[in-house]
Amino acid sequence: MMQSSSTPVSRQRATSVRIALSLAVVALASFGGVILAEYTRSPQIGAGVLGLALVAFLLVAMTRRERG
């Protein structure tokens, strides 16, 4: 039997997927910052990219409201 998309289990799964995608974006931005810092030989660029990624993640996490 198929569950409808409004069940608590499916909402929890959707929330988990959104969190996983958000953390994956932060991880990719971090690795990108490290690679860019190595390429340009400037550690400030790597720290700046990592800082921006973390601030953006926190802003999205704090301003996101549960829909339903």
C-alpha positions as CSV (number, residue, x, y, z in Angstrom):
1,M,0.0,0.0,0.0
2,M,1.4,3.4,-1.0
3,Q,1.6,6.2,1.6
4,S,0.3,9.6,0.7
5,S,2.7,12.5,0.6
6,S,1.3,14.2,3.7
7,T,2.2,11.4,6.2
8,P,4.6,12.3,9.0
9,V,7.1,9.7,7.7
10,S,7.2,11.3,4.2
11,R,7.5,14.8,5.7
12,Q,10.4,13.6,7.9
13,R,12.1,12.0,4.9
14,A,11.7,15.3,2.9
15,T,13.2,17.3,5.7
16,S,16.1,14.9,6.0
17,V,16.8,15.2,2.3
18,R,16.7,19.0,2.5
19,I,19.2,19.0,5.4
20,A,21.5,16.5,3.6
21,L,21.5,18.6,0.5
22,S,22.2,21.8,2.5
23,L,25.2,20.1,4.2
24,A,26.4,18.7,0.9
25,V,26.5,22.3,-0.5
26,V,28.4,23.5,2.5
27,A,30.9,20.7,2.1
28,L,31.3,21.4,-1.7
29,A,31.8,25.1,-1.0
30,S,34.5,24.2,1.6
31,F,36.4,22.0,-0.7
32,G,36.1,24.6,-3.4
33,G,37.5,27.2,-1.1
34,V,40.4,25.0,-0.2
35,I,41.1,24.2,-3.9
36,L,40.8,27.9,-4.8
37,A,43.1,28.9,-1.9
38,E,45.8,26.4,-3.1
39,Y,45.4,27.6,-6.7
40,T,45.8,31.2,-5.8
41,R,48.2,30.6,-2.9
42,S,46.1,32.9,-0.7
43,P,44.7,31.3,2.5
44,Q,42.4,34.3,3.0
45,I,40.3,33.3,0.0
46,G,39.8,29.8,1.4
47,A,38.7,31.2,4.8
48,G,36.4,33.7,3.1
49,V,34.7,31.1,1.0
50,L,34.2,28.8,4.0
51,G,32.9,31.7,6.1
52,L,30.4,32.7,3.4
53,A,29.2,29.1,3.0
54,L,28.6,28.8,6.7
55,V,26.9,32.1,7.0
56,A,24.6,31.3,4.1
57,F,23.8,27.9,5.5
58,L,22.9,29.5,8.9
59,L,20.8,32.2,7.3
60,V,18.8,29.6,5.2
61,A,18.4,27.3,8.2
62,M,17.2,30.1,10.5
63,T,14.8,31.7,8.0
64,R,13.3,28.5,6.7
65,R,9.8,27.9,8.0
66,E,8.1,24.5,8.2
67,R,5.3,24.3,5.6
68,G,2.3,22.3,6.2
